[in-house]
């Protein structure tokens, strides 16, 4: 599981936890069976992300099978002693179940919040929305459990009380079967299962088979051994010819299948946008179906009466894998067989098909051609050997012998394009040597680079270009011989990543003004303030004309006041000059009074003259 698949698996975890809240069951044994489901999901995700060994993965899968078996057995034991169990034990079990529901929701919420840094914003918002739905379902389940508690506490008839508890236990068992069914199906979707082709060991050579038949004392075996001895040469030649023919036929069939696959790929639309839209449409359809199921579940929970009985037996028969209705020994046998199937599908087993009994590989038949002597290995390759050399050789794309350079992870073949191995998706990945770049053949017949290593860093290629994956799981795009790095914004665009963080300063408290603003405020601010206030006060029919006339009148008044101030200042200067030239003994008292009166009048005029202008009337 890569990081992208790990993020998508989070939706499966949320879905399974949400399904656990669909029925308000009671944990009578006071064991949180929902936490078992949650733990199995998170453990399998962590194990697949770190590429844990198959033994650990198999142990996680086997664990929830054994836990289901133990849980069913514990619940059945409790079911047998209902009549001896006090009612307070059941009421305490309901309170315990409510606490488990709250704890399960908080564990899921914290688990998603801890992964916020590695999840895209859009996907995290969708997960948050799902968690809110889980929270609402949790509240509904707690409310339904409270109603059940009231009903059980108020039940006076012991017979009805026992019937009610029996129904609740049956509902818990059916819920437990369904949760384990969903868990097994989810594991099947994420695990790379290895399906064995044969249940027994078929790696024996033909010689060993004949020896075993000859050693068998039964008459039928002795008759077959005698027949083989009589026609040994004929059988040997027949096996050789059949093996060669089968080998040639398998090669022809392989070529035909590869051509058919290539034709099918060429018939499909090669637009990445169309494929993205298709995946998006499928995802939205699944989301819509999931929301419809949630809505129906919520409606069913809201309409659930206090005396609701357990699920019917017809619904119980719909269980896919786990079935609590089986007897105990059958359940044990079921779990044992399931564990064997999981182990054979997860763990590495060297199973070989029935054809290996008659295979030229097992018989170590040696053939020869113009290149030398060769044998055919289990993968259908011609492996050449030389008399004085223990090195194994195979034919390359130039039809020349080169040493076999298989590694622990891959088996390499050659075709006209070069050296390649087959990956998990059955695609041919071309790689010339260890540490070289990897290529695949696209639908147009060109080799496209998909992986390269530079100074220990792995770079991948997609439709946006060359990228690497950092420690946070982000795709960092960068060109060769360039220090600039980019990141996908989720909308099909590459956004440059800046090394320096942007620090924005807060807005200044004082308003930002320019010289022009200061000039306007000083020169025409008072005029606009007074004229606009007059427009607001009078509210004329045509405010624009009124404002213009008011500004003209304001300009006239200011100019007139300035002219009168100039005239008054000139008059005062002349009067002061005359008074200064007149003899002081002529009219001293009159002169002083007149000067004082003139000064008072002039000062009042200068101070209050501009405030006594006539108002404009319209």
C-alpha positions in Angstrom: 0.0 0.0 0.0 1.4 3.4 -1.0 0.7 6.7 0.7 -2.1 7.5 -1.7 -3.9 4.2 -1.1 -3.3 4.7 2.7 -5.2 8.0 2.5 -8.1 6.5 0.5 -8.2 3.6 3.1 -9.1 6.2 5.7 -12.5 6.5 4.0 -13.0 2.8 4.5 -12.1 3.1 8.2 -14.7 5.9 8.6 -17.3 3.9 6.7 -16.8 0.8 8.8 -17.0 2.7 12.1 -20.1 4.5 10.7 -21.7 1.1 10.0 -21.1 0.1 13.6 -23.5 2.8 14.7 -26.3 1.6 12.5 -27.9 -0.6 15.2 -28.2 0.3 18.9 -26.9 -3.0 20.3 -26.0 -3.7 23.9 -22.7 -5.1 25.0 -24.0 -7.5 27.6 -20.6 -9.0 28.4 -19.2 -5.4 29.0 -16.5 -5.9 26.2 -16.2 -3.3 23.5 -16.6 -5.3 20.3 -16.6 -2.1 18.2 -13.1 -1.2 19.4 -11.9 -4.6 18.1 -13.1 -3.6 14.6 -11.5 -0.2 14.9 -8.1 -1.7 16.0 -8.0 -4.2 13.2 -8.6 -1.5 10.6 -5.9 0.8 11.9 -3.4 -2.0 12.5 -3.8 -3.3 8.9 -3.4 0.2 7.5 -0.2 0.8 9.5 1.2 -2.6 8.6 0.5 -2.2 4.9 2.0 1.3 4.8 5.3 0.2 6.4 5.3 -2.9 4.2 5.3 -5.3 7.2 6.1 -8.9 6.6 3.3 -11.2 5.5 3.4 -13.0 8.9 2.4 -9.8 10.7 -0.4 -9.1 8.3 -1.6 -12.7 8.6 -1.6 -12.3 12.4 -3.8 -9.2 12.2 -6.3 -11.0 9.9 -6.3 -14.1 12.1 -6.8 -12.1 15.2 -10.3 -10.8 14.4 -11.4 -14.3 13.4 -10.5 -15.6 16.9 -12.0 -12.6 18.6 -15.3 -13.2 16.8 -15.3 -16.9 17.9 -14.6 -15.9 21.5 -17.2 -13.2 21.5 -19.9 -15.5 20.2 -19.0 -18.0 22.8 -19.1 -15.5 25.6 -22.4 -14.0 24.5 -24.0 -17.5 24.3 -22.8 -18.2 27.9 -24.4 -15.0 29.1 -27.6 -16.0 27.2 -27.8 -19.3 29.2 -27.8 -17.5 32.5 -30.2 -14.7 31.8 -32.6 -15.7 34.5 -29.9 -15.7 37.2 -28.5 -12.3 36.1 -29.7 -9.3 38.0 -31.4 -6.5 36.1 -28.7 -4.0 37.3 -26.1 -5.9 35.3 -28.1 -5.3 32.1 -28.6 -1.6 33.0 -24.9 -1.2 33.7 -24.1 -2.9 30.4 -26.2 -0.3 28.6 -24.3 2.5 30.3 -21.0 0.7 29.3 -22.2 0.5 25.7 -22.9 4.2 25.6 -19.4 4.9 26.9 -17.9 2.6 24.3 -19.8 4.4 21.5 -18.4 7.8 22.7 -14.9 6.4 23.1 -15.0 4.8 19.6 -16.1 8.1 18.1 -13.3 10.1 19.9 -10.7 7.5 18.8 -11.7 7.9 15.2 -11.8 11.7 15.4 -8.3 11.9 17.0 -6.9 9.4 14.5 -8.1 11.5 11.5 -6.9 14.8 13.2 -3.4 13.3 13.7 -3.2 12.6 9.9 -4.3 16.1 8.9 -0.8 17.1 7.8 -0.6 14.3 5.2 -4.1 14.5 3.8 -5.2 17.0 1.1 -7.5 19.8 2.2 -10.4 18.6 0.1 -10.1 15.0 1.3 -9.8 16.2 4.9 -12.9 18.2 4.6 -14.8 15.2 3.3 -13.4 13.1 6.1 -14.5 15.8 8.6 -18.0 15.7 7.1 -18.1 11.9 7.5 -17.0 12.2 11.1 -19.8 14.7 11.7 -22.3 12.1 10.3 -20.7 9.5 12.7 -21.2 11.9 15.6 -24.9 12.4 14.8 -25.4 8.6 14.5 -23.6 8.2 17.8 -26.0 10.6 19.4 -28.9 8.7 17.9 -27.6 5.4 19.2 -27.0 6.8 22.7 -30.6 8.1 22.7 -32.0 4.8 21.5 -30.0 3.0 24.2 -31.4 5.4 26.8 -34.9 4.5 25.7 -34.1 0.8 25.9 -32.8 1.4 29.4 -36.0 3.1 30.5 -38.1 0.3 28.9 -36.1 -2.5 30.6 -36.1 -0.7 34.0 -39.9 -0.2 33.8 -40.7 -3.8 32.7 -42.6 -5.5 35.5 -43.4 -8.8 33.8 -40.4 -11.2 34.1 -41.4 -13.2 31.0 -41.6 -10.2 28.8 -38.3 -8.9 30.3 -36.5 -12.2 29.5 -38.0 -12.2 25.9 -36.7 -8.6 25.5 -33.2 -9.6 26.6 -33.2 -12.6 24.4 -34.1 -10.4 21.4 -31.4 -7.9 22.3 -28.8 -10.7 22.5 -29.8 -12.0 19.1 -29.5 -8.5 17.7 -26.0 -8.2 19.1 -24.9 -11.5 17.5 -26.3 -10.5 14.1 -24.5 -7.1 14.5 -21.3 -8.9 15.3 -21.6 -11.2 12.3 -22.2 -8.2 10.0 -19.3 -6.2 11.3 -16.9 -9.0 10.8 -18.3 -9.7 7.3 -17.6 -6.1 6.4 -14.2 -6.2 7.9 -13.2 -9.3 5.9 -14.5 -7.8 2.7 -12.6 -4.6 3.3 -9.4 -6.6 3.9 -9.9 -8.5 0.6 -10.0 -5.1 -1.2 -6.7 -3.9 0.2 -4.6 -7.0 0.5 -2.6 -8.4 -2.5 -3.7 -12.0 -2.3 -1.7 -14.8 -3.8 -4.2 -17.4 -5.0 -2.6 -20.9 -4.9 -3.2 -23.1 -7.9 -3.0 -26.4 -6.2 -3.7 -27.6 -2.6 -0.9 -30.2 -2.5 2.8 -30.5 -3.4 3.1 -31.0 -7.2 6.8 -30.3 -7.5 7.8 -34.0 -7.8 9.5 -35.0 -11.0 8.1 -37.7 -13.2 10.9 -40.1 -12.1 9.8 -39.7 -8.4 6.1 -40.3 -9.4 7.0 -43.5 -11.2 9.1 -44.7 -8.3 6.2 -44.1 -5.9 3.9 -45.9 -8.2 6.3 -48.9 -8.4 6.6 -49.0 -4.6 2.9 -49.2 -4.2 1.9 -52.8 -3.5 -1.7 -52.5 -4.9 -2.4 -54.5 -8.0 -3.5 -51.4 -10.0 -0.2 -49.6 -9.2 1.8 -52.6 -10.2 -0.1 -52.9 -13.5 0.6 -49.2 -14.2 4.3 -49.6 -13.3 4.6 -52.6 -15.7 2.9 -50.7 -18.5 5.4 -47.8 -18.0 8.4 -50.1 -18.1 7.2 -51.7 -21.3 6.5 -48.4 -23.1 9.1 -46.2 -21.4 10.8 -45.0 -24.5 7.6 -44.2 -26.2 6.4 -42.3 -23.2 9.6 -40.4 -22.9 9.5 -39.2 -26.5 5.8 -38.4 -26.1 6.5 -36.3 -23.0 9.3 -34.5 -24.8 7.3 -33.7 -27.9 4.2 -32.7 -25.8 6.3 -30.4 -23.6 7.9 -28.7 -26.6 4.5 -28.3 -28.3 2.9 -27.0 -25.1 5.8 -24.5 -24.7 5.4 -23.2 -28.3 1.6 -23.1 -27.9 1.9 -21.2 -24.6 4.2 -18.7 -26.3 1.8 -18.2 -29.1 -1.1 -17.7 -26.7 0.9 -15.2 -24.7 1.7 -13.2 -27.8 -2.0 -13.3 -28.9 -3.1 -12.1 -25.4 -0.6 -9.3 -25.4 -1.8 -8.2 -28.8 -5.4 -8.3 -27.7 -4.6 -6.3 -24.6 -2.7 -3.7 -26.7 -5.7 -3.5 -29.1 -8.1 -2.9 -26.2 -5.8 -0.2 -24.8 -5.7 1.5 -28.2 -9.5 1.4 -28.5 -9.9 3.2 -25.2 -9.7 7.0 -25.0 -6.2 8.0 -24.0 -7.2 11.3 -22.4 -6.1 11.6 -18.8 -8.8 14.1 -18.1 -11.5 11.8 -19.3 -10.2 9.0 -17.1 -10.0 11.4 -14.1 -13.6 12.4 -14.7 -14.7 8.8 -14.9 -13.0 8.0 -11.6 -14.5 11.1 -10.1 -18.0 10.1 -11.3 -17.6 6.6 -9.9 -16.4 8.1 -6.6 -19.4 10.5 -6.4 -21.8 7.7 -7.2 -20.3 5.6 -4.3 -20.6 8.6 -2.0 -24.2 9.2 -3.0 -25.1 5.6 -2.4 -23.3 5.8 0.9 -25.2 8.9 1.9 -28.5 7.3 0.9 -27.7 4.3 3.1 -26.8 6.6 6.0 -30.1 8.5 5.6 -32.1 5.4 5.6 -30.2 4.1 8.6 -30.8 7.3 10.5 -34.5 7.3 9.7 -34.7 3.7 10.9 -33.0 4.5 14.1 -35.2 7.5 14.7 -38.3 5.5 14.1 -37.1 2.6 16.3 -39.7 1.9 19.0 -38.7 1.1 22.6 -40.0 -2.4 22.1 -38.3 -3.2 18.9 -37.3 -6.8 18.6 -34.2 -8.3 17.1 -33.5 -8.7 13.4 -35.5 -11.4 11.7 -34.0 -14.8 10.8 -34.3 -14.0 7.1 -31.9 -11.1 7.6 -29.5 -13.4 9.5 -29.4 -15.7 6.6 -27.9 -12.9 4.5 -24.6 -13.1 6.4 -21.8 -13.6 3.9 -19.1 -15.3 6.0 -19.6 -15.4 9.7 -22.7 -17.0 11.1 -23.4 -17.3 14.9 -26.3 -19.8 14.2 -23.8 -22.6 13.5 -23.0 -25.0 16.4 -19.8 -24.3 18.3 -17.7 -27.0 16.6 -18.8 -25.9 13.2 -17.9 -22.3 14.1 -14.4 -23.5 15.1 -14.1 -25.4 11.9 -15.2 -22.4 9.9 -12.7 -20.1 11.6 -9.9 -22.7 11.0 -10.7 -23.0 7.3 -10.9 -19.2 6.9 -7.5 -18.8 8.6 -6.0 -21.4 6.3 -7.4 -19.6 3.3 -6.1 -16.2 4.5 -2.7 -17.7 5.2 -2.4 -19.4 1.8 -3.5 -16.1 0.2 -1.1 -13.8 2.2 1.9 -15.9 2.9 4.4 -17.0 0.3 3.9 -20.5 -0.9 5.7 -22.2 -3.7 2.8 -23.8 -5.4 3.2 -25.2 -8.9 0.6 -26.3 -11.4 -0.1 -29.8 -12.5 1.9 -29.3 -15.6 5.1 -29.2 -13.5 4.8 -33.0 -13.1 5.5 -33.4 -16.8 7.6 -30.2 -17.1 10.9 -30.2 -18.9 12.2 -28.1 -16.1 11.7 -30.9 -13.6 13.1 -33.5 -15.9 16.1 -31.2 -16.6 15.9 -31.9 -20.3 18.8 -30.2 -22.1 18.2 -28.8 -25.6 20.6 -27.3 -28.1 20.5 -24.7 -30.9 22.9 -22.5 -32.7 23.7 -20.6 -29.5 24.5 -23.6 -27.4 22.9 -25.9 -24.9 20.0 -24.6 -22.8 17.2 -25.6 -20.4 13.9 -24.0 -19.9 13.3 -22.6 -16.4 10.0 -22.3 -14.6 9.3 -18.9 -16.2 9.7 -20.2 -19.7 13.1 -18.6 -20.3 15.9 -20.3 -22.2 18.8 -20.6 -19.8 22.1 -21.3 -21.5 25.2 -22.8 -19.9 28.7 -23.3 -21.0 30.9 -26.3 -20.3 33.7 -24.4 -18.7 31.6 -21.8 -16.9 28.9 -22.0 -14.2 27.4 -18.6 -15.2 23.8 -18.8 -16.6 23.1 -16.9 -19.8 20.0 -15.7 -21.6 19.3 -14.0 -25.0 19.0 -10.2 -25.0 17.2 -8.0 -27.4 20.1 -8.3 -29.9 19.9 -12.1 -29.8 23.2 -12.3 -27.9 24.0 -14.2 -24.8 24.2 -12.1 -21.6 24.5 -13.2 -18.0 21.2 -13.7 -16.1 20.9 -10.7 -13.7 17.9 -11.4 -11.6 17.6 -9.9 -8.2 15.6 -10.6 -5.0 12.6 -8.6 -6.2 12.3 -9.2 -9.9 12.8 -11.8 -12.6 14.0 -10.2 -15.9 13.1 -11.0 -19.4 14.1 -9.6 -22.8 12.1 -8.6 -25.8 12.7 -6.3 -28.8 12.6 -3.2 -26.5 15.1 -4.5 -24.0 15.4 -5.9 -20.5 12.2 -5.8 -18.4 10.3 -7.3 -15.5 6.6 -7.6 -14.8 5.2 -5.5 -11.9 2.2 -6.1 -9.7 -0.2 -4.6 -12.3 1.1 -7.1 -15.0 2.9 -4.3 -16.9 6.3 -4.6 -18.5 8.7 -2.3 -16.8 12.0 -1.8 -18.8 15.2 -1.4 -16.8 18.6 -1.8 -18.4 20.6 -2.4 -15.2 20.6 -1.9 -11.4 20.1 1.8 -10.6 18.9 2.7 -14.1 15.7 4.5 -14.9 12.5 2.6 -15.5 10.3 2.9 -18.5 6.9 1.5 -19.6 5.5 1.2 -23.1 2.6 3.6 -23.6 -0.4 3.2 -25.8 1.4 5.0 -28.7 4.2 2.5 -28.7 6.8 4.8 -27.1 8.9 4.1 -24.0 7.9 6.6 -21.2 10.1 7.1 -18.2 8.3 6.3 -14.9 11.1 6.2 -12.3 14.7 7.3 -12.0 17.2 7.5 -9.1 19.5 10.6 -8.7 21.9 10.7 -5.8 19.7 8.2 -3.9 16.5 10.1 -4.5 13.7 8.4 -6.5 11.9 10.6 -9.1 8.7 9.5 -10.7 6.9 10.7 -13.8 3.2 11.4 -14.5 1.2 13.7 -16.8 2.4 16.8 -14.9 6.1 16.0 -15.1 8.9 14.8 -12.9 8.4 14.6 -9.2 9.6 13.2 -5.9 7.7 12.3 -2.7 8.9 14.1 0.4 8.6 12.9 4.0 5.0 14.3 4.3 3.8 12.4 1.2 3.6 15.5 -1.0 4.5 15.3 -4.7 7.2 17.9 -5.3 7.7 18.6 -9.0 11.1 19.8 -10.3 12.9 19.8 -13.6 16.3 18.4 -14.2 19.2 20.8 -13.5 16.7 23.3 -11.9 16.4 24.3 -8.2 12.8 25.5 -8.5 10.2 23.2 -7.0 6.4 23.1 -7.6 3.4 21.5 -6.1 0.1 20.5 -7.5 -2.7 22.7 -6.2 -5.5 20.1 -6.8 -6.9 22.0 -9.8 -4.4 20.8 -12.5 -1.9 23.6 -11.9 1.6 23.6 -10.6 2.3 26.2 -8.0 5.9 27.3 -7.2 7.1 26.5 -3.7 9.0 29.4 -2.1 11.8 28.8 0.3 11.1 32.0 2.3 7.9 32.3 4.2 5.8 35.3 3.5 5.2 37.6 6.6 2.4 40.1 6.2 2.5 43.2 8.4 -0.7 44.4 10.0 -2.5 47.4 8.5 -1.5 50.7 10.1 -3.9 52.3 12.5 -3.7 55.7 10.8 -5.2 55.9 7.3 -2.7 55.9 4.4 -2.9 59.4 2.7 -1.1 60.9 -0.2 -0.1 64.5 -0.9 -3.1 64.8 -3.2 -5.5 63.7 -0.5 -4.0 66.2 2.0 -4.3 69.0 -0.6 -8.0 68.1 -1.3 -8.7 67.9 2.4 -7.1 71.3 3.1 -8.5 73.2 0.1 -11.9 71.8 -0.7 -12.7 69.7 2.3 -14.6 72.3 4.2 -16.5 73.3 1.1 -17.6 69.8 0.3 -18.4 69.1 4.0 -20.7 72.2 4.2 -22.3 71.8 0.8 -22.9 68.1 1.1 -24.4 68.6 4.6 -26.8 71.2 3.1 -27.8 68.7 0.4 -28.5 66.1 3.1 -30.4 68.6 5.1 -32.7 70.0 2.4 -32.9 66.9 0.2 -33.8 68.8 -3.1 -35.4 67.1 -6.1 -32.2 67.5 -8.1 -29.3 67.1 -5.6 -26.6 67.4 -8.3 -27.7 70.9 -9.5 -28.3 71.9 -5.9 -24.8 70.9 -4.9 -23.2 72.7 -7.9 -25.2 75.9 -7.1 -24.3 75.6 -3.4 -20.6 75.3 -4.3 -20.9 78.3 -6.6 -22.5 80.3 -3.9 -20.0 79.1 -1.4 -17.2 80.2 -3.7 -18.9 83.6 -4.2 -19.3 84.2 -0.5 -15.7 83.3 0.2 -14.4 85.6 -2.5 -16.8 88.4 -1.4 -15.6 88.0 2.2 -12.0 88.1 1.2 -12.6 91.4 -0.8 -14.5 93.0 2.1 -11.7 92.0 4.4 -9.1 93.6 2.1 -11.2 96.8 1.9 -11.7 96.9 5.6 -8.0 96.5 6.3 -7.3 99.3 3.8 -9.8 101.6 5.5 -8.4 100.8 8.9 -4.9 101.6 7.7 -6.0 104.9 6.3 -7.9 105.8 9.4 -5.0 104.9 11.6 -2.7 107.0 9.4 -5.0 110.0 9.6 -5.2 109.7 13.3 -1.5 109.4 13.7 -1.0 112.7 11.6 -3.7 114.7 13.5 -2.4 116.9 16.5 -3.1 115.3 19.8 -4.2 118.5 21.7 -7.1 119.3 19.4 -9.5 116.6 20.4 -7.7 114.2 22.7 -10.7 112.7 24.4 -12.7 112.3 21.2 -9.7 110.8 19.4 -9.1 108.1 22.1 -12.7 107.1 22.2 -13.0 106.9 18.5 -9.8 104.8 18.2 -11.1 102.5 20.9 -14.5 102.2 19.2 -13.0 101.6 15.9 -10.7 98.9 17.2 -13.6 97.1 18.9 -15.7 97.2 15.8 -12.9 96.2 13.5 -12.0 93.2 15.7 -15.6 92.0 15.9 -15.9 92.4 12.1 -12.8 90.3 11.5 -13.9 87.6 13.8 -17.6 87.2 13.0 -18.1 88.7 9.5 -17.8 85.3 7.7 -20.4 83.8 10.0 -23.1 86.3 9.2 -23.6 85.5 5.5 -27.0 85.0 4.1 -28.3 81.4 3.6 -29.2 80.3 0.1 -32.9 79.6 -0.3 -34.2 77.3 -3.0 
